[in-house]
Amino acid sequence: MKHAIAAAGEIASRLVEARDHDEPALAWLVEAARELSFVEFDVPEEADADGWLFQYGPVSWLPEPTFVVSVVRQLEVVDADGEHESYVQVQLEVRYDVDDDLAAVGPHSQWWFPGGGTSFDEWLDDVSRAAVWAGLESRSPRDRVAVEDAV
């Protein structure tokens, strides 16, 4: 059954709430993304209508300085005529207090779309091997959340 895109944020939030927040951050994020990948949404049949983004870096939109590691699912929203209207992005985030070491890491982003020659599982394996995780292993996340945005 395909779910309405409008339900994506709620579905992701339920997945996040059900996961063990004592689990190591890497495993938590990768497995939450894997679980979300099993949910089908009512998107157009085009390859770029349902994509994924792995990103990390210092952010300035939160009240305190924060370093965020996230896996984002981007879903295309179309109007009644099937024309592109917008995207909904559901972000699975692990948030850390930022310090000089994390600030120096800088931003990174890596997209994945179906049909690009790499399977989702292979891409997710690459995410789990990203160098950023070595610098985060000994740190405790401040928060683990699901966030929905329209872009």
Buried (B, 14 or more C-beta within 10 A) or exposed (E): EEBEBEEBBEBBBEBBEEBEEEEEBBEBBBBBBBBBBEBEBBBBEEEBBBBBBBBBBBBEEEEEBBBBBBBBBBBBBBEEEEEEEEBBBBBBBBBBEBEEEBEEBEEEEBBBBBEEEBEBEEBBEEBBEBEBBEBBEEBEBBEBBBBBEEE
